[in-house]
Amino acid sequence: MLIACFTLQLVGFSLGSLGWILSCITTRHTEWRLWLVDNTTIFSSGIAHVGIWKICFPPNLKISSDDGIVCCHEFNFNENFFPVEMFLAQILLLIATFLGGLGIFFTFLPPWHFYMGTIRKTQAICLFLAGGILYIIAGLCVLVPVSWNFYSVANNSSIPFPPPFHLPSFPVAQRIGIAIPLGISSGLMLLISGIIFLYIRSPVTSIRVNPMNPRS
């Protein structure tokens, strides 16, 4: 029973940590949406990589003789032309990163203090439950904007880029980038991790007792 309980804790902690890492990667990744553009002012054709914090333009600028050049532009927080789903993604992904980090911290403390012999059973349970709740909230904060952006790509939704971007509001076609499946994987891992820690009713079945203080 003790081995099974620790195995669940290890699986939950590993999934939570990996899900948090993937959420950080998803946040900064430029490939949320892949826009196929054709014969614009400065692009002959190509794919623009649209992220929630950066956009990278096609590597075939008409104004450059180097066909391999890639120009990227950093977005500010809540750009005026952003659709709601991209603005929401900026906020919720930052929240997910913070809450996921807290979840890792809370779920790391009980095993550490258990082996040091400095934690009570009820304290360990409370920390695991707090970490599980944080993982679940973080997972939802990832899945909601990622799913919404996936829906927007599937419906070829527009982004009213300002004139300096030299991009049309609607691309010839668009498809999801690698950030979307990464985000979905991240959200599911965080959710599963949180459920595991909420499922564990007695995460520590044996607590070391200080011989000098039997009631500790």
Long-range contacts (C-beta under 8 A, 24 or more apart in sequence): 1-205, 2-205, 2-206, 5-200, 5-202, 5-203, 5-204, 5-205, 6-111, 8-196, 8-199, 8-200, 9-107, 9-110, 9-111, 9-128, 9-196, 9-197, 9-200, 9-203, 11-196, 12-107, 12-132, 12-192, 12-193, 12-196, 12-197, 12-200, 13-104, 13-107, 13-108, 13-193, 15-189, 15-190, 15-192, 15-193, 15-196, 16-100, 16-103, 16-104, 16-107, 16-131, 16-135, 16-189, 16-190, 16-193, 16-194, 16-197, 17-104, 18-189, 19-100, 19-135, 19-138, 19-139, 19-142, 19-185, 19-186, 19-187, 19-188, 19-189, 19-190, 19-193, 20-97, 20-100, 20-101, 20-103, 20-104, 20-138, 20-186, 20-190, 22-182, 22-183, 22-185, 22-186, 22-189, 23-93, 23-96, 23-97, 23-100, 23-138, 23-142, 23-183, 23-186, 23-187, 23-190, 24-97, 25-179, 25-182, 25-186, 26-93, 26-142, 26-146, 26-179, 26-182, 26-183, 26-186, 27-52, 27-53, 27-93, 27-94, 27-97, 28-53, 28-54, 29-177, 29-178, 29-179, 29-182, 30-54, 30-55, 30-56, 30-72, 30-177, 30-179, 31-177, 31-178, 31-179, 32-86, 32-89, 32-149, 32-176, 32-177, 32-179, 32-180, 33-149, 33-152, 33-153, 33-174, 33-175, 33-176, 33-177, 34-174, 34-175, 34-176, 34-177, 35-167, 35-171, 35-174, 36-171, 36-172, 36-173, 36-174, 37-167, 37-168, 37-171, 37-172, 38-172, 40-166, 40-167, 40-168, 41-166, 42-166, 43-166, 48-167, 48-171, 49-177, 50-159, 50-177, 51-75, 51-177, 51-179, 52-86, 52-89, 52-90, 52-93, 53-90, 55-165, 57-167, 73-165, 80-162, 81-159, 81-160, 81-161, 81-162, 82-159, 83-152, 83-157, 83-158, 83-159, 85-145, 85-148, 85-149, 85-151, 85-152, 86-149, 86-159, 88-144, 88-145, 88-148, 89-145, 89-146, 89-148, 89-149, 92-141, 92-142, 92-144, 92-145, 93-141, 93-142, 93-145, 95-138, 95-141, 96-138, 96-139, 96-141, 96-142, 96-190, 97-138, 99-134, 99-135, 99-137, 99-138, 99-141, 100-134, 100-135, 100-138, 100-190, 102-131, 102-134, 103-131, 103-132, 103-134, 103-135, 103-138, 103-190, 103-193, 103-194, 104-131, 105-131, 106-130, 106-131, 106-134, 107-131, 107-132, 107-135, 107-197, 110-203, 110-204, 114-204, 114-207, 114-208, 117-207, 117-208, 117-209, 117-210, 119-204, 119-207, 120-207, 120-216, 121-202, 121-204, 121-205, 121-207, 124-203, 124-204, 124-207, 125-200, 125-201, 125-202, 125-203, 125-204, 128-197, 128-200, 128-203, 129-197, 129-198, 131-194, 131-197, 132-193, 132-194, 132-195, 132-196, 132-197, 132-198, 133-194, 133-198, 134-194, 135-190, 135-191, 135-193, 135-194, 135-197, 136-190, 136-191, 136-194, 136-195, 136-198, 137-194, 138-190, 138-194, 139-186, 139-187, 139-188, 139-189, 139-190, 139-191, 139-193, 139-194, 140-187, 140-191, 142-183, 142-186, 142-187, 142-190, 143-183, 143-184, 143-187, 143-188, 143-191, 145-183, 146-179, 146-180, 146-183, 146-184, 146-187, 147-184, 149-176, 149-180, 150-176, 150-180, 150-184, 153-180
